[in-house]
Amino acid sequence: MEKISKQLIDFNNSLLPEMITYKYKFISENLYRFFRGTNHVFYQDLKLTKTLFESPTTWICGDLHLENFGSFKSDNRLVYFDLNDFDEAILAPCCFEVLRTVTSIFVAFDALNIEQKKALNMAQLFLKSYSSLLATGKPNYIEANTAKGIVCDFLIAVAKRKSKLLLRNRTFIKNKKLRLLPDHPKHFGLHKDLKQELTDHIELWLKNDGNSPYNYKILDIVFRLAGTGSVGQKRYLILLKSLNKYGEKYLLLDMKQATKSSLAPFINTNQPVWKNEAERIISIQRMMQNRSPALLSTTIFKDEHYVIAEMQPTEDSLNFKLLNKDYRNMYQVIDDMGMLTASSQLRSSGIRGSAITDELIEFGKNTKWQDSVLKYAIQYALKVKKDYITYLVDYKKGVFKTQINSKPKDGNVFV
């Protein structure tokens, strides 16, 4: 067994056996998805590197890459384009966030067989946009009225989308009642006892949590398969119906298990004390985003902590393959990403251990560190490719089969 395979097996050992087979399959699909699913390896290697990336301490989402930007409806029901994944969020050198994103650019271009020169142009553009905005000391944001190009198209599509369109591919009618599709590739049935326990729990959450939607009842719950790095954690999709007598209205809620940030063992920065991991995730998310997604909240189910939010369609996240399909318009997107990354750090500056705005301004003005970032990202992208090729060999040999189980025969997840 190769080193990279052992790293993955050791890291994924605590995940659900019923789901881990999907994670290994997903990261075998292409180089970029492998990069997405091995965030812990990236930071483990970064800790071991002799290259120093001294920079102010800020809040980072911890796994920022091209597909962790997306459009969503916020708590004010308007649509924004922003960073959208905070499971790994942590206090760390601000340069780490930039390094991860720039590396993702080189990995994405390699995965699509686009020449490195174009990747370098995009990476330099990201760094220029990031530094320029940071140097102003004033965070910015993107909404429909200010968006351009592909991002504008995203926001317009989300604003026009009706809840019925989201429900259409996820639900069916049974005995004149709407239910979640049991044969959807991302849905798994739950053992009846677990389903009842979840139903009882969410009913109490709806009654008692101030962030929960008002006057809704539960119609159905399934296990939800989504993402890449988080596959194997407990995650549920909940279908709600409004009790308002003036027309039918439905909501889909995502309930995702909150676990410790995979960066924690590799970050030397002292962290605040959080009540639990779910509080860490949504607290940092609210600090870094201009507006947070609708219904963002937490809950404790069977002594485990979860983040709850209104489900956001995965198609509203940027697909890295757009680099190949629409390379010219991607310039505007990368420029936006650099601006948003800097904005998230400025927005959360001076809070619970983060550097103050003046420090970030000075870092933005001093661009000497950018060459080190580019050099490391280029070299590390080659390492990712080497690890991916090695992983595929072990994957095809069946090295990971001892850790995985197939889907339960009756279709139900016993967790």
Order of alpha helices (4+ residues) and beta strands (2+ residues): alpha-alpha-alpha-alpha-beta-beta-beta-beta-alpha-alpha-beta-alpha-alpha-beta-beta-beta-alpha-beta-beta-beta-alpha-beta-beta-alpha-alpha-alpha-alpha-beta
